């Protein structure tokens, strides 16, 4: 009996000894690893001097303790400047695994960009090779000449099979074959995912030559919307990626005859229509974005805010009576004239006529049109704006929902003899609690160069 009493007494005394200083090993909550191997790090693509870059470096580690780790401040490159590395938050494995850093920016020279990595008690240095840009188009004059020069250079990077795939007959079926669906969608021409890094750079130079130069519009907006695709890709099932965008030539690019440069993907589609060496239209044109804003490498992106703000300013300039006249009874869940809706223009105009507005209100209408038109090359944009300004008195404004564009179903339309623009807020697909923007710009007279 005495031995049992001492046994139970011993058990009772154990916690006392512990609390009095005999402590177990403290619980570890910070991420820790025993080794970090930058020498075997891999990068998703090769940066090119002077070209905006977005990629990911993956670094193996050993001895992980299974703890969560968060994003930290950006690491600026040394050696070759212009790039930043930013860790992607995650959870360590128990043992071996990998961590990832996004690499973004524009390299300033050819050579090696280095990043000192300090993570979970270990450090090493990443070296990223920067290649020379070998896709500079031959000299040319005029916007169409620049596009043709960029196309010539791009085609020299392609195989015979790729050149055949990208060049399509000039037919209505090919012109109106475009989609804004995500995932594995078959589009005209070549998808970026099937090209080498240098071929994608050359393809983007064709697009840059054909689009406008205004900040946050034109080519700048195209790049930002494709960057948003990679933000979605990091938070979804793989149906989204900037590499799922395509480029095609419908008809033979030349200074004579009709042909169209078509490019786009899930949230962006553009038709640049040429006839005898001149751009005759840039529609249909579709832009959307999800998320509508995000930050990356200390830069905040909001590629369709100019469009939203211009439409909000237009409606804010109307009186209560004018808003009542402009308001529609219909509830919209999407734009009316997206892909496959080429002949669905309403026969009757609705809303308030611009002819009933003051000079200052008319100026707001023209300002609301501008963000879509400025996506075109600068010469074409000026010509189109002049045409739409002459047609303002026969143009109508309508909307539904609120005028702030901060909730699903908020919708606005500008409908003229030529110009047609729709802008709508919709629930997010990936971020369901956040709205995202969709818009379409059409031209009743000039869609597909007036060839449908």
Buried (B, 14 or more C-beta within 10 A) or exposed (E): EEEEEEEEEEEEEEEEEEEEEEEEEEEEEEBBBEEBBBEEBEBBBBBBBBBBBBBBBBBBBBBBBEBEBEEEEBBBBEBBEBBBBBBBEBEBBEEEBBBBBBBBBBBBBBBBBBBBBEBBEBEBEBBBEBBEBEBEBEEBEBBBBBBBBBBBBBBEBBEEEBBEBBBBEBEEEBBBBBBBEBEEBEBBBBBBEEBEBBBBBBBBBBBBBBBBEBEBBBBBBBBBBBBBBBBBBEEBEEBBBBBBBBBBBBBEBBEEEBBBBBBBBBBBBBBBBBBEEBBBBBBBBBBBBBBBBBEBBEEEBBBBBBBBBBBBEBBEBBEEEBBEBBBBEEEBEEBBBBBEBBEEBEEEBBBBBBEEBEEEBBBBBBBBBBBBBBBBBBBBBEBBBEBBBEEBBBBBBBBBBBBEBEEBBBBBBBBBBBBBBBBBBBBBBBBEEEBBBBBBBBBBEBBBBBBE
